[in-house]
Amino acid sequence: MHKILVTGATGNVGKHLVSSLAAAGFAVRALVRDPAGATLPDGVEAVRGDLSDPSTLGPALRGVESVYLMWPGIPVEPRTVEAVAGAARHVVYLSTDVTDLAEGEQATWYHQEIERLLRKSGTDWTFLRAIDFATNALAWAGQIREGVVSWPYGQAARSLIHERDIADVAAHVLTTPGHHGARYLITGPEAVTHAEQVRIIGEETGREVRWEELPPETARERLTAAWGNAEFVDGRLRAWASFAETPERVTDTVEQLLGRPARTFRSWARDHADDFRQ
């Protein structure tokens, strides 16, 4: 039976992917750090492993045909990618909106390095380049509860994608032929500004929430203190400034693959209303 290994199996995307595959009758194995503490659907096999340590992956990779690979932001471990690619006929990697790296070219995102390793591996691969997650809006939860969101670039228009759409696309690509070598850029169905996102979240949670424009320099100080990475903060601020001028790209890839439109940001906010109320 076609056995599929899901990494990040209890995460925002992985938990939906595992449930979808199991409900469809596929043999699913979940890579987790603590099998005893993992909440998984009935019939899903939990196997201990750590992507940062390739020596732990043997039992998880044994007998699998396909792997859904997400990388949890840790330093790239080439031996892990090599082990995954060596064990599976097809690897579906959750990436982001990046360009291919040439041999010897310096990576600016770890996603680029992992993509390059997979391209060189000899196994079939598919890249799901998710432009950005709607779940990042949960960073506003505390401010939503207080009724004011102070953030820069209220007119930055983002095409954020619902994590369930990522899972649905991943399930489709893992279980149907014809996706080797594809680089799918997946987005939400529309570009919604930061300020509009806040308004929609307020409506779906039943709270009155207003937007307060935060000057970029103030935002840089606050976000650097919170995130601890000034270079990353500067990159985010530059991106948001660009999206205030030119909305983030919107693709119809989800609809082309699944035969239905991608979920809207409002549907995401409705699904997560309780997360903003708590």
Protein Blocks (a to p, Z undefined) as FASTA:
>chain_A
ZZdddehklmmklmmmmmmmmmnopacddddfblmlpccdehiacddddfklmklmmmmm
gopabdcdddehiacdfklmmmmmmmpmbdcddddddddddehiacfbfklmmmmmmmmn
opacdddddfbdfklmmmmmmmmmnopacdehklbccfddcfklmmmmmmmmmmcghieo
iacddddfbdcdfklmmmmmmmmnopacddddddfklmmmmmmmmnopaklmmmmmmmmm
mmmmmccdddfklmmmnopacddfklmmmmmmmmmmZZ
